[in-house]
């Protein structure tokens, strides 16, 4: 079951164009529907608004994220280089992060992307330390940048 956006998230999304907001919120709902026990970590950053889905309250346990920019949205995997991508859908050449530029929810609602998300989730779960405090289903605003170079 998806969750209502926090007041912080509503405020952070307000300056973005409607189409960008709509895509970000639909992706958010899509992830909540599949991973209702994950935690939503919100970062109102300088360049982008980022919504991460994590096994805990730590960024290091994040398995996927939504990066909202002025004119587009990326859906990414913090350790995307560690998941298989035989169709080479994922973009990026950094040591870990990989992403998909999203034009609409149809870009994510296919079997292949769902498999990527599951693999990213299982990868995060395999690295999760059992002695870490487990919190589930929380929405947490982690940072708010005072200066912004985006809407």
C-alpha positions, 0 to 999 in steps of 0.5 A: 500500500502506497503512502501519502507524501510527507508535508516536507516532500510536498513542499520540496516538490512544489517548485518543479513542473507538474509533469516532473512532479507527477512522474516522481510521485508515480514512481514513489507510489510504484516502489511503495506498492512493491516494498512497503516495509522500506524506508523513504529517505528524502534529501532536498539537495542543491542539484536535485531532490532525491528520494531513496528507498532503504532497508534502514535509516541509512543512505548506505542501505538504499536499494533504489532512488528517485532523483528529481531535476528541473526537467526530468527524473532519474530512477537509480540504483545506488549499487547498480554496477553490482546487479546484472543488466544484460539488456544494458538499460542502465546508464552511468559509468561510475563505480557503483551508481546506475540510472534510468532516465524516466519519461513516464511510469511505463518506463518502469512497469515492465518485467525487466525493470521490476527484476532489476529492482528486485535484484537491487533490493536483494543485493542491499539485503545481502549486505545488511548487518543483522545487528543494525536497528531495523525500522520499517515503513518510515518517511524520513527527511534526511537533509535540506540544502539552504542553497539550491541550483534547481527549482 
